[in-house]
Amino acid sequence: QVQLVESGGGLVQAGGSLRLSCAASGRTFSSRAILWFHQAPGKEREFVAAVSLSGLRTYYSDSIKGRFTISRDNAKNAVSLRMNSLKSEDTAVYYCAAYSGTWDTAAFNWRNMESWGQGTQVTVSS
């Protein structure tokens, strides 16, 4: 299994930017798609963005498309999520997750993930 650790969360004003990082350990990192989810209080964990094994394919939820960018560096065992034009509704705990299945956007649900990081809080003030 891949072990994941998120960092980079914090408090930012609406319209601002943050860059989240997901550091991975384990030999299987390069054979796993990596996804970001977020979870607001009282709500279900929701898909945000995904990057394929090679980094060549990405997929985003409609709510953040055009504002967030996911990328990965397999040489550094790292994935990042650049978040621009942040809105108050982006406030949540953000988690990265490893996915071992085939690239199927219909399967990008929290129930199908192999492993998770501990999460990092993002708070956007209006």
Secondary structure as UniProt FT lines:
FT   STRAND          3..7
FT   STRAND          10..13
FT   TURN            14..15
FT   STRAND          18..25
FT   TURN            27..28
FT   HELIX           29..31
FT   STRAND          33..39
FT   TURN            41..42
FT   STRAND          46..51
FT   STRAND          58..60
FT   TURN            62..67
FT   STRAND          68..73
FT   TURN            74..77
FT   STRAND          78..83
FT   HELIX           88..90
FT   STRAND          92..99
FT   HELIX           105..107
FT   HELIX           110..112
FT   STRAND          115..116
FT   STRAND          120..125
//
